[in-house]
Amino acid sequence: MERSAVHLVVVGRVQGVGFRARAIAEATRLGLSGWVRNRMDGTVEARAEGAPRAVEAFVAWCRRGPPAAEVQDVEISAVPPTGLDRGFQVGTTG
């Protein structure tokens, strides 16, 4: 199975609005593995891996976020897939 992976930094009003919990629910629904975490600078960071269309759908969701979020920008970097499938979880704030 072909896999792709991305590293994302989501900028805007994205902390304190349920972004991480909703991102985990969306990634799980899409069958992705990876993590999402708050960063000390007020952004949210994520790494998602899985089927290319599912990764694209997750990126599209991150551009919107949950209803209370105000996403201003999403910095996207392609990264090599690891092949690990541990589900999607909250990472340590960094």
N, CA, C and O atoms as CSV, one atom per row, in Angstrom:
chain,resi,resn,atom,element,x,y,z
A,1,MET,N,N,0.842,-1.186,0.000
A,1,MET,CA,C,0.000,0.000,0.000
A,1,MET,C,C,0.885,1.246,0.000
A,1,MET,O,O,1.826,1.357,0.786
A,2,GLU,N,N,0.570,2.164,-0.880
A,2,GLU,CA,C,1.300,3.428,-0.929
A,2,GLU,C,C,0.960,4.261,0.299
A,2,GLU,O,O,-0.195,4.326,0.721
A,3,ARG,N,N,1.985,4.900,0.869
A,3,ARG,CA,C,1.789,5.760,2.041
A,3,ARG,C,C,2.447,7.100,1.793
A,3,ARG,O,O,3.446,7.195,1.081
A,4,SER,N,N,1.882,8.126,2.382
A,4,SER,CA,C,2.515,9.437,2.379
A,4,SER,C,C,2.448,9.984,3.799
A,4,SER,O,O,1.693,9.499,4.641
A,5,ALA,N,N,3.256,11.003,4.036
A,5,ALA,CA,C,3.287,11.600,5.377
A,5,ALA,C,C,3.560,13.095,5.252
A,5,ALA,O,O,4.261,13.548,4.346
A,6,VAL,N,N,2.987,13.845,6.187
A,6,VAL,CA,C,3.193,15.290,6.232
A,6,VAL,C,C,3.444,15.740,7.665
A,6,VAL,O,O,3.006,15.114,8.630
A,7,HIS,N,N,4.159,16.839,7.760
A,7,HIS,CA,C,4.349,17.547,9.019
A,7,HIS,C,C,3.635,18.878,8.843
A,7,HIS,O,O,3.839,19.570,7.846
A,8,LEU,N,N,2.795,19.238,9.816
A,8,LEU,CA,C,1.989,20.453,9.718
A,8,LEU,C,C,2.221,21.355,10.912
A,8,LEU,O,O,2.426,20.883,12.030
A,9,VAL,N,N,2.187,22.660,10.667
A,9,VAL,CA,C,2.128,23.649,11.735
A,9,VAL,C,C,0.926,24.530,11.404
A,9,VAL,O,O,0.884,25.178,10.358
A,10,VAL,N,N,-0.049,24.542,12.312
A,10,VAL,CA,C,-1.292,25.272,12.100
A,10,VAL,C,C,-1.240,26.557,12.914
A,10,VAL,O,O,-1.042,26.531,14.129
A,11,VAL,N,N,-1.419,27.678,12.226
A,11,VAL,CA,C,-1.285,29.004,12.821
A,11,VAL,C,C,-2.659,29.662,12.922
A,11,VAL,O,O,-3.493,29.515,12.029
A,12,GLY,N,N,-2.884,30.383,14.010
A,12,GLY,CA,C,-4.133,31.113,14.198
A,12,GLY,C,C,-4.654,30.898,15.610
A,12,GLY,O,O,-3.885,30.625,16.532
A,13,ARG,N,N,-5.954,31.023,15.769
A,13,ARG,CA,C,-6.589,30.734,17.057
A,13,ARG,C,C,-6.902,29.242,17.068
A,13,ARG,O,O,-8.000,28.811,16.714
A,14,VAL,N,N,-5.895,28.461,17.491
A,14,VAL,CA,C,-6.001,27.011,17.375
A,14,VAL,C,C,-5.761,26.282,18.696
A,14,VAL,O,O,-5.844,25.055,18.748
A,15,GLN,N,N,-5.468,27.016,19.746
A,15,GLN,CA,C,-5.348,26.393,21.067
A,15,GLN,C,C,-6.527,26.827,21.921
A,15,GLN,O,O,-6.988,27.965,21.836
A,16,GLY,N,N,-7.009,25.903,22.745
A,16,GLY,CA,C,-8.150,26.203,23.611
A,16,GLY,C,C,-9.486,26.140,22.889
A,16,GLY,O,O,-10.495,26.624,23.403
A,17,VAL,N,N,-9.500,25.545,21.696
A,17,VAL,CA,C,-10.733,25.460,20.908
A,17,VAL,C,C,-11.072,24.017,20.520
A,17,VAL,O,O,-11.936,23.787,19.674
A,18,GLY,N,N,-10.393,23.053,21.134
A,18,GLY,CA,C,-10.650,21.644,20.846
A,18,GLY,C,C,-9.973,21.129,19.588
A,18,GLY,O,O,-10.355,20.087,19.056
A,19,PHE,N,N,-8.967,21.855,19.110
A,19,PHE,CA,C,-8.322,21.461,17.860
A,19,PHE,C,C,-7.698,20.076,17.952
A,19,PHE,O,O,-7.904,19.246,17.066
A,20,ARG,N,N,-6.940,19.814,19.011
A,20,ARG,CA,C,-6.258,18.515,19.112
A,20,ARG,C,C,-7.244,17.357,19.174
A,20,ARG,O,O,-7.078,16.365,18.465
A,21,ALA,N,N,-8.258,17.473,20.008
A,21,ALA,CA,C,-9.235,16.380,20.148
A,21,ALA,C,C,-9.967,16.122,18.839
A,21,ALA,O,O,-10.169,14.969,18.457
A,22,ARG,N,N,-10.360,17.176,18.158
A,22,ARG,CA,C,-11.065,17.012,16.877
A,22,ARG,C,C,-10.125,16.498,15.796
A,22,ARG,O,O,-10.547,15.739,14.924
A,23,ALA,N,N,-8.837,16.906,15.840
A,23,ALA,CA,C,-7.858,16.401,14.872
A,23,ALA,C,C,-7.663,14.897,15.053
A,23,ALA,O,O,-7.561,14.160,14.072
A,24,ILE,N,N,-7.610,14.448,16.294
A,24,ILE,CA,C,-7.470,13.011,16.563
A,24,ILE,C,C,-8.690,12.265,16.032
A,24,ILE,O,O,-8.547,11.209,15.416
A,25,ALA,N,N,-9.873,12.795,16.262
A,25,ALA,CA,C,-11.091,12.138,15.774
A,25,ALA,C,C,-11.090,12.073,14.245
A,25,ALA,O,O,-11.451,11.047,13.668
A,26,GLU,N,N,-10.688,13.159,13.592
A,26,GLU,CA,C,-10.679,13.181,12.129
A,26,GLU,C,C,-9.616,12.234,11.578
A,26,GLU,O,O,-9.883,11.492,10.633
A,27,ALA,N,N,-8.423,12.250,12.153
A,27,ALA,CA,C,-7.349,11.363,11.696
A,27,ALA,C,C,-7.725,9.893,11.903
A,27,ALA,O,O,-7.446,9.049,11.052
A,28,THR,N,N,-8.350,9.602,13.020
A,28,THR,CA,C,-8.785,8.230,13.292
A,28,THR,C,C,-9.843,7.804,12.280
A,28,THR,O,O,-9.799,6.684,11.771
A,29,ARG,N,N,-10.786,8.683,11.988
A,29,ARG,CA,C,-11.822,8.398,10.995
A,29,ARG,C,C,-11.208,8.097,9.626
A,29,ARG,O,O,-11.704,7.253,8.880
A,30,LEU,N,N,-10.111,8.808,9.310
A,30,LEU,CA,C,-9.441,8.644,8.015
A,30,LEU,C,C,-8.450,7.481,7.999
A,30,LEU,O,O,-7.888,7.164,6.951
A,31,GLY,N,N,-8.231,6.841,9.155
A,31,GLY,CA,C,-7.313,5.708,9.228
A,31,GLY,C,C,-5.846,6.102,9.239
A,31,GLY,O,O,-4.994,5.326,8.808
A,32,LEU,N,N,-5.540,7.295,9.726
A,32,LEU,CA,C,-4.167,7.788,9.748
A,32,LEU,C,C,-3.465,7.434,11.052
A,32,LEU,O,O,-4.109,7.162,12.065
A,33,SER,N,N,-2.157,7.440,11.012
A,33,SER,CA,C,-1.368,7.339,12.238
A,33,SER,C,C,-0.568,8.627,12.375
A,33,SER,O,O,-0.325,9.328,11.392
A,34,GLY,N,N,-0.163,8.928,13.597
A,34,GLY,CA,C,0.613,10.137,13.832
A,34,GLY,C,C,0.298,10.760,15.166
A,34,GLY,O,O,-0.116,10.080,16.105
A,35,TRP,N,N,0.497,12.065,15.244
A,35,TRP,CA,C,0.300,12.781,16.499
A,35,TRP,C,C,-0.043,14.243,16.226
A,35,TRP,O,O,0.157,14.760,15.126
A,36,VAL,N,N,-0.566,14.889,17.269
A,36,VAL,CA,C,-0.864,16.315,17.238
A,36,VAL,C,C,-0.518,16.874,18.603
A,36,VAL,O,O,-0.743,16.220,19.622
A,37,ARG,N,N,0.032,18.094,18.632
A,37,ARG,CA,C,0.387,18.694,19.915
A,37,ARG,C,C,0.333,20.217,19.834
A,37,ARG,O,O,0.477,20.806,18.763
A,38,ASN,N,N,0.121,20.837,20.997
A,38,ASN,CA,C,0.242,22.284,21.118
A,38,ASN,C,C,1.718,22.640,21.184
A,38,ASN,O,O,2.529,21.883,21.717
A,39,ARG,N,N,2.058,23.801,20.637
A,39,ARG,CA,C,3.419,24.305,20.765
A,39,ARG,C,C,3.391,25.551,21.643
A,39,ARG,O,O,2.371,26.232,21.747
A,40,MET,N,N,4.509,25.831,22.261
A,40,MET,CA,C,4.604,26.955,23.192
A,40,MET,C,C,4.321,28.298,22.515
A,40,MET,O,O,3.945,29.256,23.191
A,41,ASP,N,N,4.494,28.386,21.199
A,41,ASP,CA,C,4.271,29.645,20.489
A,41,ASP,C,C,2.803,29.871,20.113
A,41,ASP,O,O,2.490,30.844,19.427
A,42,GLY,N,N,1.900,28.988,20.550
A,42,GLY,CA,C,0.472,29.151,20.287
A,42,GLY,C,C,-0.023,28.439,19.042
A,42,GLY,O,O,-1.216,28.478,18.743
A,43,THR,N,N,0.872,27.791,18.313
A,43,THR,CA,C,0.467,27.028,17.138
A,43,THR,C,C,0.173,25.583,17.533
A,43,THR,O,O,0.426,25.172,18.665
A,44,VAL,N,N,-0.357,24.833,16.592
A,44,VAL,CA,C,-0.563,23.395,16.764
A,44,VAL,C,C,0.286,22.702,15.713
A,44,VAL,O,O,0.316,23.114,14.554
A,45,GLU,N,N,0.974,21.649,16.124
A,45,GLU,CA,C,1.851,20.886,15.241
A,45,GLU,C,C,1.305,19.469,15.113
A,45,GLU,O,O,0.793,18.905,16.080
A,46,ALA,N,N,1.413,18.898,13.919
A,46,ALA,CA,C,0.926,17.530,13.708
A,46,ALA,C,C,1.806,16.813,12.702
A,46,ALA,O,O,2.459,17.429,11.859
A,47,ARG,N,N,1.804,15.503,12.814
A,47,ARG,CA,C,2.421,14.630,11.808
A,47,ARG,C,C,1.397,13.556,11.509
A,47,ARG,O,O,0.899,12.888,12.415
A,48,ALA,N,N,1.084,13.393,10.221
A,48,ALA,CA,C,0.068,12.425,9.815
A,48,ALA,C,C,0.621,11.544,8.706
A,48,ALA,O,O,1.319,12.014,7.808
A,49,GLU,N,N,0.298,10.266,8.783
A,49,GLU,CA,C,0.789,9.292,7.803
A,49,GLU,C,C,-0.308,8.293,7.469
A,49,GLU,O,O,-1.065,7.858,8.337
A,50,GLY,N,N,-0.376,7.941,6.195
A,50,GLY,CA,C,-1.340,6.940,5.750
A,50,GLY,C,C,-1.525,7.001,4.254
A,50,GLY,O,O,-0.639,7.454,3.528
A,51,ALA,N,N,-2.673,6.546,3.790
A,51,ALA,CA,C,-2.988,6.579,2.368
A,51,ALA,C,C,-2.964,8.029,1.881
A,51,ALA,O,O,-3.456,8.917,2.578
A,52,PRO,N,N,-2.401,8.282,0.699
A,52,PRO,CA,C,-2.272,9.658,0.215
A,52,PRO,C,C,-3.568,10.464,0.227
A,52,PRO,O,O,-3.559,11.631,0.621
A,53,ARG,N,N,-4.677,9.871,-0.193
A,53,ARG,CA,C,-5.947,10.620,-0.191
A,53,ARG,C,C,-6.409,10.956,1.220
A,53,ARG,O,O,-6.988,12.018,1.449
A,54,ALA,N,N,-6.157,10.063,2.160
A,54,ALA,CA,C,-6.530,10.321,3.556
A,54,ALA,C,C,-5.670,11.444,4.130
A,54,ALA,O,O,-6.171,12.295,4.865
A,55,VAL,N,N,-4.389,11.451,3.802
A,55,VAL,CA,C,-3.506,12.531,4.261
A,55,VAL,C,C,-3.976,13.866,3.682
A,55,VAL,O,O,-4.031,14.868,4.395
A,56,GLU,N,N,-4.311,13.880,2.401
A,56,GLU,CA,C,-4.824,15.107,1.768
A,56,GLU,C,C,-6.105,15.585,2.454
A,56,GLU,O,O,-6.283,16.783,2.673
A,57,ALA,N,N,-6.986,14.660,2.790
A,57,ALA,CA,C,-8.232,15.023,3.462
A,57,ALA,C,C,-7.953,15.601,4.848
A,57,ALA,O,O,-8.630,16.537,5.274
A,58,PHE,N,N,-6.963,15.053,5.555
A,58,PHE,CA,C,-6.605,15.574,6.872
A,58,PHE,C,C,-6.037,16.986,6.752
A,58,PHE,O,O,-6.373,17.858,7.554
A,59,VAL,N,N,-5.191,17.217,5.768
A,59,VAL,CA,C,-4.650,18.563,5.549
A,59,VAL,C,C,-5.787,19.541,5.275
A,59,VAL,O,O,-5.798,20.649,5.811
A,60,ALA,N,N,-6.736,19.138,4.448
A,60,ALA,CA,C,-7.890,19.997,4.158
A,60,ALA,C,C,-8.669,20.300,5.434
A,60,ALA,O,O,-9.101,21.434,5.641
A,61,TRP,N,N,-8.851,19.294,6.294
A,61,TRP,CA,C,-9.552,19.530,7.565
A,61,TRP,C,C,-8.762,20.521,8.421
A,61,TRP,O,O,-9.352,21.415,9.027
A,62,CYS,N,N,-7.437,20.373,8.479
A,62,CYS,CA,C,-6.605,21.273,9.293
A,62,CYS,C,C,-6.702,22.716,8.808
A,62,CYS,O,O,-6.565,23.639,9.611
A,63,ARG,N,N,-6.930,22.927,7.542
A,63,ARG,CA,C,-7.095,24.289,7.016
A,63,ARG,C,C,-8.363,24.946,7.558
A,63,ARG,O,O,-8.455,26.173,7.600
A,64,ARG,N,N,-9.340,24.136,7.973
A,64,ARG,CA,C,-10.589,24.646,8.553
A,64,ARG,C,C,-10.567,24.569,10.068
A,64,ARG,O,O,-10.870,25.543,10.757
A,65,GLY,N,N,-10.202,23.392,10.584
A,65,GLY,CA,C,-10.216,23.149,12.020
A,65,GLY,C,C,-11.632,23.002,12.542
A,65,GLY,O,O,-12.592,23.013,11.772
A,66,PRO,N,N,-11.758,22.863,13.864
A,66,PRO,CA,C,-13.092,22.769,14.470
A,66,PRO,C,C,-13.802,24.126,14.408
A,66,PRO,O,O,-13.166,25.141,14.121
A,67,PRO,N,N,-15.108,24.153,14.675
A,67,PRO,CA,C,-15.874,25.394,14.526
A,67,PRO,C,C,-15.324,26.608,15.277
A,67,PRO,O,O,-15.403,27.723,14.760
A,68,ALA,N,N,-14.777,26.430,16.465
A,68,ALA,CA,C,-14.298,27.578,17.246
A,68,ALA,C,C,-12.916,28.065,16.825
A,68,ALA,O,O,-12.473,29.116,17.287
A,69,ALA,N,N,-12.229,27.328,15.965
A,69,ALA,CA,C,-10.880,27.717,15.531
A,69,ALA,C,C,-10.947,28.799,14.459
A,69,ALA,O,O,-11.934,28.929,13.734
A,70,GLU,N,N,-9.873,29.565,14.384
A,70,GLU,CA,C,-9.691,30.545,13.308
A,70,GLU,C,C,-8.319,30.290,12.708
A,70,GLU,O,O,-7.331,30.899,13.118
A,71,VAL,N,N,-8.261,29.389,11.736
A,71,VAL,CA,C,-6.999,29.010,11.116
A,71,VAL,C,C,-6.580,30.109,10.145
A,71,VAL,O,O,-7.330,30.479,9.243
A,72,GLN,N,N,-5.366,30.622,10.348
A,72,GLN,CA,C,-4.822,31.658,9.468
A,72,GLN,C,C,-3.899,31.072,8.408
A,72,GLN,O,O,-3.851,31.566,7.281
A,73,ASP,N,N,-3.169,30.024,8.764
A,73,ASP,CA,C,-2.211,29.433,7.829
A,73,ASP,C,C,-1.897,28.010,8.269
A,73,ASP,O,O,-1.998,27.677,9.450
A,74,VAL,N,N,-1.519,27.179,7.314
A,74,VAL,CA,C,-1.038,25.835,7.600
A,74,VAL,C,C,0.266,25.650,6.829
A,74,VAL,O,O,0.280,25.660,5.598
A,75,GLU,N,N,1.349,25.482,7.566
A,75,GLU,CA,C,2.645,25.214,6.949
A,75,GLU,C,C,2.737,23.696,6.767
A,75,GLU,O,O,2.600,22.944,7.732
A,76,ILE,N,N,2.967,23.252,5.541
A,76,ILE,CA,C,2.942,21.829,5.214
A,76,ILE,C,C,4.290,21.411,4.654
A,76,ILE,O,O,4.816,22.047,3.742
A,77,SER,N,N,4.843,20.346,5.201
A,77,SER,CA,C,6.088,19.771,4.698
A,77,SER,C,C,5.877,18.282,4.492
A,77,SER,O,O,5.381,17.592,5.382
A,78,ALA,N,N,6.255,17.782,3.311
A,78,ALA,CA,C,6.238,16.342,3.087
A,78,ALA,C,C,7.403,15.735,3.855
A,78,ALA,O,O,8.506,16.279,3.852
A,79,VAL,N,N,7.159,14.618,4.507
A,79,VAL,CA,C,8.198,13.910,5.254
A,79,VAL,C,C,8.148,12.440,4.847
A,79,VAL,O,O,7.125,11.967,4.351
A,80,PRO,N,N,9.250,11.715,5.056
A,80,PRO,CA,C,9.231,10.298,4.689
A,80,PRO,C,C,8.305,9.498,5.604
A,80,PRO,O,O,8.338,9.680,6.821
A,81,PRO,N,N,7.484,8.619,5.040
A,81,PRO,CA,C,6.646,7.753,5.878
A,81,PRO,C,C,7.523,6.772,6.661
A,81,PRO,O,O,8.554,6.314,6.168
A,82,THR,N,N,7.105,6.463,7.864
A,82,THR,CA,C,7.851,5.525,8.704
A,82,THR,C,C,7.311,4.109,8.578
A,82,THR,O,O,8.022,3.144,8.857
A,83,GLY,N,N,6.052,3.982,8.156
A,83,GLY,CA,C,5.437,2.667,8.061
A,83,GLY,C,C,4.831,2.183,9.366
A,83,GLY,O,O,4.167,1.146,9.391
A,84,LEU,N,N,5.047,2.908,10.439
A,84,LEU,CA,C,4.479,2.514,11.725
A,84,LEU,C,C,2.999,2.859,11.755
A,84,LEU,O,O,2.577,3.877,11.206
A,85,ASP,N,N,2.225,2.018,12.392
A,85,ASP,CA,C,0.792,2.249,12.495
A,85,ASP,C,C,0.378,2.102,13.950
A,85,ASP,O,O,-0.016,1.023,14.393
A,86,ARG,N,N,0.473,3.196,14.680
A,86,ARG,CA,C,0.139,3.175,16.109
A,86,ARG,C,C,-1.082,4.006,16.417
A,86,ARG,O,O,-1.319,4.343,17.577
A,87,GLY,N,N,-1.858,4.343,15.418
A,87,GLY,CA,C,-3.005,5.204,15.646
A,87,GLY,C,C,-2.580,6.646,15.715
A,87,GLY,O,O,-1.447,6.987,15.375
A,88,PHE,N,N,-3.485,7.495,16.154
A,88,PHE,CA,C,-3.236,8.942,16.213
A,88,PHE,C,C,-3.391,9.371,17.666
A,88,PHE,O,O,-4.364,8.992,18.319
A,89,GLN,N,N,-2.460,10.144,18.174
A,89,GLN,CA,C,-2.478,10.484,19.592
A,89,GLN,C,C,-1.988,11.907,19.852
A,89,GLN,O,O,-1.459,12.574,18.963
A,90,VAL,N,N,-2.177,12.347,21.079
A,90,VAL,CA,C,-1.693,13.663,21.506
A,90,VAL,C,C,-0.222,13.531,21.856
A,90,VAL,O,O,0.177,12.623,22.586
A,91,GLY,N,N,0.574,14.441,21.331
A,91,GLY,CA,C,1.993,14.490,21.672
A,91,GLY,C,C,2.226,15.457,22.815
A,91,GLY,O,O,1.327,16.201,23.204
A,92,THR,N,N,3.424,15.444,23.344
A,92,THR,CA,C,3.810,16.345,24.432
A,92,THR,C,C,3.940,17.767,23.907
A,92,THR,O,O,4.512,17.991,22.840
A,93,THR,N,N,3.409,18.724,24.657
A,93,THR,CA,C,3.531,20.127,24.268
A,93,THR,C,C,4.991,20.486,24.115
A,93,THR,O,O,5.820,20.131,24.953
A,94,GLY,N,N,5.301,21.190,23.046
A,94,GLY,CA,C,6.700,21.532,22.796
A,94,GLY,C,C,6.900,22.926,22.321
A,94,GLY,O,O,8.033,23.338,22.074
